[in-house]
Amino acid sequence: MKFQQLLLGVRFFTVLSLLAWVCVLLFVDPDVTGAPGAALFLGTLFSGLTGSFTLALVAFARRFLGDAGASASFHMLFRQGFILSAYGIILLGLSRAGMLAWWNAGLVLAAALLLEFTARRLAERKR
């Protein structure tokens, strides 16, 4: 698949995810639905943020690496967008549960960095 087609697909599903999130935001009452409503809210927000972060990272990579460099590192950029959105969603979940404190945010950040560094090391071993 060509890089431009891949980016078009990511853009399409990002917009679709963000529209789903807006619909959940407008039409789902969290007091009535409880945990399933919160899961739906966080799930749609997660998919929208993953796409948004991925597109932002690809734009950043295209600016500094060009199309060829961004295309070659797309899987890494997607993984980083996924980890960034997971970080945000975990912090939102901790906040909803009343357990968000600075040390929890730091521990989640340390786990996200550990995950990224482990993925990079495994990718280097594959080569």
Secondary structure in CASP SS format (residue, H / E / C, confidence):
PFRMAT SS
TARGET T0000
AUTHOR 0000-0000-0000
METHOD secondary structure of the structure
MODEL  1
M C 1.00
K C 1.00
F H 1.00
Q H 1.00
Q H 1.00
L H 1.00
L H 1.00
L H 1.00
G H 1.00
V H 1.00
R H 1.00
F H 1.00
F H 1.00
T H 1.00
V H 1.00
L H 1.00
S H 1.00
L H 1.00
L H 1.00
A H 1.00
W H 1.00
V H 1.00
C H 1.00
V H 1.00
L H 1.00
L H 1.00
F H 1.00
V C 1.00
D C 1.00
P H 1.00
D H 1.00
V H 1.00
T H 1.00
G C 1.00
A H 1.00
P H 1.00
G H 1.00
A H 1.00
A H 1.00
L H 1.00
F H 1.00
L H 1.00
G H 1.00
T H 1.00
L H 1.00
F H 1.00
S H 1.00
G H 1.00
L H 1.00
T H 1.00
G H 1.00
S H 1.00
F H 1.00
T H 1.00
L H 1.00
A H 1.00
L H 1.00
V H 1.00
A H 1.00
F H 1.00
A H 1.00
R H 1.00
R H 1.00
F H 1.00
L H 1.00
G H 1.00
D H 1.00
A H 1.00
G H 1.00
A H 1.00
S H 1.00
A H 1.00
S C 1.00
F H 1.00
H H 1.00
M H 1.00
L H 1.00
F H 1.00
R H 1.00
Q H 1.00
G H 1.00
F H 1.00
I H 1.00
L H 1.00
S H 1.00
A H 1.00
Y H 1.00
G H 1.00
I H 1.00
I H 1.00
L H 1.00
L H 1.00
G H 1.00
L H 1.00
S H 1.00
R H 1.00
A C 1.00
G C 1.00
M C 1.00
L C 1.00
A C 1.00
W H 1.00
W H 1.00
N H 1.00
A H 1.00
G H 1.00
L H 1.00
V H 1.00
L H 1.00
A H 1.00
A H 1.00
A H 1.00
L H 1.00
L H 1.00
L H 1.00
E H 1.00
F H 1.00
T H 1.00
A H 1.00
R H 1.00
R H 1.00
L H 1.00
A H 1.00
E H 1.00
R H 1.00
K H 1.00
R C 1.00
END
